Amino acid sequence: MQASVPIHVPQKANTSLFCALLCALILFNIPSAMAQGDTLNVYSYRQAFLVKPLIKAFEDDTGVQVKIIFSKKGLLQRLKAEGKNAPADVVLTADINRIAEFAAQDLLQPVKSTTLDANIPSQFRDPDGLWYGLTMRARAIYAHKTRVRAGEMTTYEDLAKPHMKGRVCMRSGKHPYNISLLASIIAARGMEDAQAWIQGVKDNLARRPQGNDRAQVKAIAQGECDVAVGNSYYFGKMLTNTKKPQERQSAEAVNIILPNQNDRGTHVNVSAAGIAKYAKHVQQAKMFLEFLSSPKIQGLFAAQNMEYPLLSGIQLHPLVASWGTFKADDTNLSKIIANHTKAARMMDRVNFDN
Ligand code: FE
């Protein structure tokens, strides 16, 4: 972890030199974090390659340097163990359950910001300001273009129906994306129906749950299964992947379906951010969150990562726009968070991964 390095001012500093430094700070409006030689520290569950362009834009615009620690797991435990000495100022997560866990463990501090409140609709942020959603993503259904006939797959419920026997692929039931989906079904249909549903999905699996969201698209293309569940942006990223033509080929065999349009709507999740409880650079952290909600960065999220911006009036990526407008399940995210533990236990009860 990088320690903060304050600028050393000699005790017998030349007065004019000191004045020049002060004037430079005032003239160029250099944020105090930079003046102190400090760095804004970000703990991120969001992948580094997604976050780097945003960080660079923030650094260029504000002069505040950002250090990002990326990890797939263990950041909450790390922050907890570090306690008051934690260098983290900002926490970024790729889903609602993880940010809610930070909040539940008292690792975040409330943020008051009229900018964030204006930019992020209330259903996508914590009522107490502990975290803010930044982008929205649909938990879509991927379906083979010809092996899945029109009308065969229009709802999450269809995944559990007899006509899908042996045709479904899923990633692990322990992954937060799938736990959130199950939590949304508990919220919509109750415990009994939700358990019957996830058991039905398990019974229809073509193979043991494995791989990430992109791997589900590949499995469909390779004929291992006909349908799967995955986030909307992965599908877009695969279709436009110029570096890995095989990803593109896989995605070209597959359709994306935004399910449940005739009832509650498609389950959506958000990427989110909060300020760490013991942040050393609270003002800069707040500035960073506000920056992430600004038109410039919301546009970048849409253009580069093919997510749905939460700030209204931002243009979607043309490919994402081509999937059409859709009805999102508007169940309050706090209700989904409240069902998280129940959903995780339910996955274990049906022994989903085995
Ligand atoms: Fe993701």
Residues whose N, C-alpha, C, O or C-beta is under 5 A from the ligand:
A	BS01	FE	A94
